[in-house]
Amino acid sequence: MKALIAGAGIGGLAAALALNQAGFEVELFERSGSLGEVGAGVQVSPNGARVLHALGLAPALEAVAFRPQAVELRLYRSGLTVARTPLGAEIERRYGFPYYHLHRADLHGVLEAAVRERCGEGAMHLGREVEGFQQQDGEVELVFSDGGRARGDVAIGGDGIHSRVRAAMLGPENPQFTGHVAWRGLVPAERLHHAGVRPVVTSWMAPHSHAVTYFVRRGELVNFVGVTEHEAWRGESWTERGDKADLLRDFRGWHPTVRAIVEAIDEPYRWALFVRRPLPKWSEGRVTLLGDACHPMLPYMAQGAVMSIEDGYVLAQCLRMQRDDIPAALAAYETLRAPRTAKAQAGAKAAGARFHLSDPLARLATYGKMGLAARISSQKAASANDWLMAYDATRQIAEGAAPVLAA
């Protein structure tokens, strides 16, 4: 059986590997003429690492990843540590898998190399922009902007936040601007020796803004993401350049570590953050969606890429278990995944509000409570994330998919 995937980003590539492992022939169609990822960091928590290891990628990941020691919440001006949650060996003991920091291009490269090796060079089609789909006679066709078509048994829209497959299924979307605008940039770590960058993921919290800093690529680069509140900037592209003077102005007066990183960024990028409601459906007949195409989320829980990786694995196993009824398999996939991804979307939105608290009393109450919980018990603080990081896609398939598919 053949699966057609629109989009060769992180989610599409992970789905291709999972489908190949499940015994499907796979073809991917990417609108860009060349593969690659933006210069940015990505966090892969144990729930995502579990899937990547199940796909046989552990050695390749270890070669390019950085393992942070902890998550720290610090005040933007004084640098006071409000709360600290251990990662490293402790989180691996708790969940059985590591917490990775990766350059997005490195993660994408690991996935791409595995797809080319296992699915064959002919499985990857570049410069093929999907416009829509058609279904008939137990098959589905992807329709391309050049008039070409590709036929298969199931089609998957992994074509990102502006998905053409989703638009063909559900019509135009109506995203709402959050008023939040994100900066990003990477700096060689060797240029920040005296800046005090710790081997942790640090969230710097300020009224109406926050920043996140951490190492990627074995510790060779420092990743910066800073979010401020603006109404004027509405560009949603990750690849749109921002003005260095604006970046410096937005983080004037912050802690010296943040200032050192910001001042060392040569190519800052800027994009507006939009929120989208959960979709009324993900699937139609033999066509479904995954990742940002169906549940784009704000970046405040660092789960966007991880959720797409989970999607691909769960989808492949649902299809494996019910090859003779593709629509039923896709319905089971949606039933299993939609509640979890909706919870992650809501959690990310709430985290953004929490990071940007401006009222002094609200900041004291919220951050004080977080710090107290972390000091009383790191185990208790960590348990708040169990619903997220203890999730086991392979066990859900074994225990959850069978009754759903049998319904």
KENUPA-840626 format. One line per field, with one value per residue (C-alpha): residue number from 1; residue in three letters; x, y, z. Coordinates in steps of 0.2 Angstrom, whole numbers. Layout:
residues N
seq <- NUM/...
type <- ALA/...
xx <- X/...
yy <- Y/...
zz <- Z/...
//
This chain:
residues 407
seq <- 1/2/3/4/5/6/7/8/9/10/11/12/13/14/15/16/17/18/19/20/21/22/23/24/25/26/27/28/29/30/31/32/33/34/35/36/37/38/39/40/41/42/43/44/45/46/47/48/49/50/51/52/53/54/55/56/57/58/59/60/61/62/63/64/65/66/67/68/69/70/71/72/73/74/75/76/77/78/79/80/81/82/83/84/85/86/87/88/89/90/91/92/93/94/95/96/97/98/99/100/101/102/103/104/105/106/107/108/109/110/111/112/113/114/115/116/117/118/119/120/121/122/123/124/125/126/127/128/129/130/131/132/133/134/135/136/137/138/139/140/141/142/143/144/145/146/147/148/149/150/151/152/153/154/155/156/157/158/159/160/161/162/163/164/165/166/167/168/169/170/171/172/173/174/175/176/177/178/179/180/181/182/183/184/185/186/187/188/189/190/191/192/193/194/195/196/197/198/199/200/201/202/203/204/205/206/207/208/209/210/211/212/213/214/215/216/217/218/219/220/221/222/223/224/225/226/227/228/229/230/231/232/233/234/235/236/237/238/239/240/241/242/243/244/245/246/247/248/249/250/251/252/253/254/255/256/257/258/259/260/261/262/263/264/265/266/267/268/269/270/271/272/273/274/275/276/277/278/279/280/281/282/283/284/285/286/287/288/289/290/291/292/293/294/295/296/297/298/299/300/301/302/303/304/305/306/307/308/309/310/311/312/313/314/315/316/317/318/319/320/321/322/323/324/325/326/327/328/329/330/331/332/333/334/335/336/337/338/339/340/341/342/343/344/345/346/347/348/349/350/351/352/353/354/355/356/357/358/359/360/361/362/363/364/365/366/367/368/369/370/371/372/373/374/375/376/377/378/379/380/381/382/383/384/385/386/387/388/389/390/391/392/393/394/395/396/397/398/399/400/401/402/403/404/405/406/407
type <- MET/LYS/ALA/LEU/ILE/ALA/GLY/ALA/GLY/ILE/GLY/GLY/LEU/ALA/ALA/ALA/LEU/ALA/LEU/ASN/GLN/ALA/GLY/PHE/GLU/VAL/GLU/LEU/PHE/GLU/ARG/SER/GLY/SER/LEU/GLY/GLU/VAL/GLY/ALA/GLY/VAL/GLN/VAL/SER/PRO/ASN/GLY/ALA/ARG/VAL/LEU/HIS/ALA/LEU/GLY/LEU/ALA/PRO/ALA/LEU/GLU/ALA/VAL/ALA/PHE/ARG/PRO/GLN/ALA/VAL/GLU/LEU/ARG/LEU/TYR/ARG/SER/GLY/LEU/THR/VAL/ALA/ARG/THR/PRO/LEU/GLY/ALA/GLU/ILE/GLU/ARG/ARG/TYR/GLY/PHE/PRO/TYR/TYR/HIS/LEU/HIS/ARG/ALA/ASP/LEU/HIS/GLY/VAL/LEU/GLU/ALA/ALA/VAL/ARG/GLU/ARG/CYS/GLY/GLU/GLY/ALA/MET/HIS/LEU/GLY/ARG/GLU/VAL/GLU/GLY/PHE/GLN/GLN/GLN/ASP/GLY/GLU/VAL/GLU/LEU/VAL/PHE/SER/ASP/GLY/GLY/ARG/ALA/ARG/GLY/ASP/VAL/ALA/ILE/GLY/GLY/ASP/GLY/ILE/HIS/SER/ARG/VAL/ARG/ALA/ALA/MET/LEU/GLY/PRO/GLU/ASN/PRO/GLN/PHE/THR/GLY/HIS/VAL/ALA/TRP/ARG/GLY/LEU/VAL/PRO/ALA/GLU/ARG/LEU/HIS/HIS/ALA/GLY/VAL/ARG/PRO/VAL/VAL/THR/SER/TRP/MET/ALA/PRO/HIS/SER/HIS/ALA/VAL/THR/TYR/PHE/VAL/ARG/ARG/GLY/GLU/LEU/VAL/ASN/PHE/VAL/GLY/VAL/THR/GLU/HIS/GLU/ALA/TRP/ARG/GLY/GLU/SER/TRP/THR/GLU/ARG/GLY/ASP/LYS/ALA/ASP/LEU/LEU/ARG/ASP/PHE/ARG/GLY/TRP/HIS/PRO/THR/VAL/ARG/ALA/ILE/VAL/GLU/ALA/ILE/ASP/GLU/PRO/TYR/ARG/TRP/ALA/LEU/PHE/VAL/ARG/ARG/PRO/LEU/PRO/LYS/TRP/SER/GLU/GLY/ARG/VAL/THR/LEU/LEU/GLY/ASP/ALA/CYS/HIS/PRO/MET/LEU/PRO/TYR/MET/ALA/GLN/GLY/ALA/VAL/MET/SER/ILE/GLU/ASP/GLY/TYR/VAL/LEU/ALA/GLN/CYS/LEU/ARG/MET/GLN/ARG/ASP/ASP/ILE/PRO/ALA/ALA/LEU/ALA/ALA/TYR/GLU/THR/LEU/ARG/ALA/PRO/ARG/THR/ALA/LYS/ALA/GLN/ALA/GLY/ALA/LYS/ALA/ALA/GLY/ALA/ARG/PHE/HIS/LEU/SER/ASP/PRO/LEU/ALA/ARG/LEU/ALA/THR/TYR/GLY/LYS/MET/GLY/LEU/ALA/ALA/ARG/ILE/SER/SER/GLN/LYS/ALA/ALA/SER/ALA/ASN/ASP/TRP/LEU/MET/ALA/TYR/ASP/ALA/THR/ARG/GLN/ILE/ALA/GLU/GLY/ALA/ALA/PRO/VAL/LEU/ALA/ALA
xx <- 0/6/5/7/14/13/27/45/47/50/32/31/48/44/28/37/49/35/25/40/43/24/26/20/27/30/31/35/31/39/35/53/66/79/77/83/77/78/92/83/84/71/68/63/56/56/39/47/63/54/47/63/72/58/62/81/88/96/114/112/103/117/129/121/111/115/107/102/104/88/75/77/65/74/69/73/83/91/93/86/81/63/62/73/67/81/83/98/100/85/72/79/77/59/53/66/72/82/78/87/91/94/97/82/93/102/86/79/95/94/76/80/95/85/71/82/91/75/62/74/80/65/53/57/50/56/48/31/18/2/-14/-27/-34/-47/-54/-63/-63/-54/-39/-34/-24/-14/-15/0/1/9/-6/3/-5/1/-10/-10/-20/-19/-14/-7/-6/10/12/13/4/-2/-7/-15/-22/-31/-38/-44/-53/-59/-58/-49/-44/-46/-31/-31/-16/-10/-1/15/30/45/63/75/94/109/126/142/145/164/158/149/162/161/142/137/126/122/120/101/86/82/66/69/52/47/31/24/39/50/65/72/90/99/113/111/123/133/134/142/128/117/99/89/70/63/44/38/20/18/2/11/21/10/22/20/35/50/62/58/72/70/80/95/91/73/79/92/78/66/78/86/89/88/101/119/118/103/110/127/117/106/121/130/116/121/105/89/73/55/38/21/12/-6/-18/-29/-44/-44/-51/-68/-60/-43/-48/-59/-60/-43/-35/-29/-18/-3/7/5/-7/-20/-14/-2/2/11/29/28/28/41/30/26/39/36/18/20/33/20/7/17/20/2/-5/7/2/-17/-15/-5/-19/-33/-26/-42/-52/-42/-55/-58/-40/-39/-54/-45/-30/-40/-49/-32/-23/-35/-38/-20/-15/-29/-23/-6/-12/-22/-7/5/-7/-9/10/12/1/10/27/21/12/14/4/17/5/1/19/23/9/12/31/32/21/31/47/40/34/51/60/49/51/58/48/32/37/41/25/15/23/19/4/15/32/27/16/21/14/19/9/-5/-6/-5/-18/-28/-29/-36/-53/-55/-52/-64/-78
yy <- 0/17/33/50/64/82/91/85/95/86/79/73/65/56/50/43/33/27/22/13/4/-2/-9/5/12/31/46/63/79/95/112/119/115/110/102/111/120/137/142/139/128/114/105/87/81/62/59/64/56/39/39/44/30/18/23/18/36/36/36/49/61/58/64/81/84/94/87/101/99/109/121/137/152/168/186/197/211/204/186/179/161/159/140/126/109/96/88/78/61/64/66/51/41/47/44/32/44/59/78/84/102/102/113/111/108/94/86/88/81/65/62/65/54/40/42/42/26/17/23/26/41/40/43/61/73/92/107/99/110/102/112/99/81/71/54/40/21/17/28/46/58/73/87/98/116/111/100/84/71/57/42/32/23/37/55/65/83/87/104/115/130/136/119/118/100/108/122/110/100/114/130/146/148/163/164/177/188/186/203/193/194/182/186/171/170/159/163/153/148/153/171/170/162/176/179/167/156/140/122/123/130/147/156/175/182/201/211/209/199/184/176/158/153/136/127/117/107/98/115/124/136/146/148/163/166/182/186/204/212/222/226/233/217/204/194/175/169/161/167/186/196/208/224/222/240/234/219/228/241/227/219/235/234/215/204/205/187/191/207/198/185/198/209/194/189/194/189/191/185/190/183/186/173/168/157/144/135/115/110/102/87/81/68/66/49/43/60/66/80/80/92/111/107/102/108/123/129/143/139/142/123/118/104/109/98/84/83/81/67/58/61/52/37/35/37/24/11/15/12/-4/-11/-8/-8/-14/1/17/29/19/20/38/41/31/41/57/50/46/62/76/77/77/90/101/100/105/120/126/123/133/148/148/147/162/172/166/171/189/194/212/215/214/205/192/190/187/175/165/164/162/147/139/142/135/119/117/119/108/93/92/76/85/99/86/77/92/87/68/70/77/68/51/48/33/32/14/9/19/10/-7/-2/12/9/-8/-4/12/3/-11/1
zz <- 0/-4/7/0/11/7/15/20/36/53/55/37/38/54/47/32/43/54/39/31/47/47/29/18/2/5/-7/0/-10/-4/-12/-9/-22/-9/9/24/40/47/59/75/90/94/111/110/127/132/124/107/110/114/96/88/97/92/74/76/77/94/88/75/88/101/88/86/102/118/134/146/165/170/166/175/177/180/182/167/175/191/185/201/199/203/200/194/188/185/167/162/171/182/169/159/175/177/159/152/138/137/134/119/112/94/79/69/53/62/67/50/43/54/48/30/29/37/24/9/16/20/8/-7/-15/-27/-13/-11/-24/-22/-30/-30/-23/-18/-22/-16/-18/-26/-20/-30/-32/-16/-20/-17/-29/-24/-36/-39/-45/-61/-65/-61/-50/-38/-34/-18/-4/9/8/23/24/33/24/39/46/29/23/6/10/25/15/2/16/27/17/22/41/52/64/78/81/99/100/103/91/92/89/85/82/85/91/91/109/108/107/123/135/147/146/159/148/158/152/155/146/154/153/157/163/161/161/144/137/140/132/131/129/128/119/103/92/105/114/100/97/109/103/108/106/113/113/115/113/98/87/72/66/58/47/51/42/51/38/38/44/58/61/74/81/85/93/104/109/114/126/133/152/153/162/155/149/138/132/127/117/109/104/97/85/67/58/69/62/68/66/73/83/79/88/80/87/86/69/68/59/53/40/25/18/14/18/35/43/55/65/61/47/60/77/76/93/101/106/125/129/116/109/91/83/96/93/75/78/89/76/63/74/80/62/55/68/66/47/50/61/49/31/24/30/28/33/49/53/50/62/75/73/76/91/99/95/95/114/118/105/110/128/122/112/127/139/127/127/146/147/136/148/163/156/152/169/172/188/203/214/201/197/215/218/202/202/221/220/206/216/232/223/215/232/242/230/213/210/214/202/188/191/184/167/168/157/143/145/151/136/127/109/107/122/117/101/110/123/115/97/96/105/95/79/84/88
//
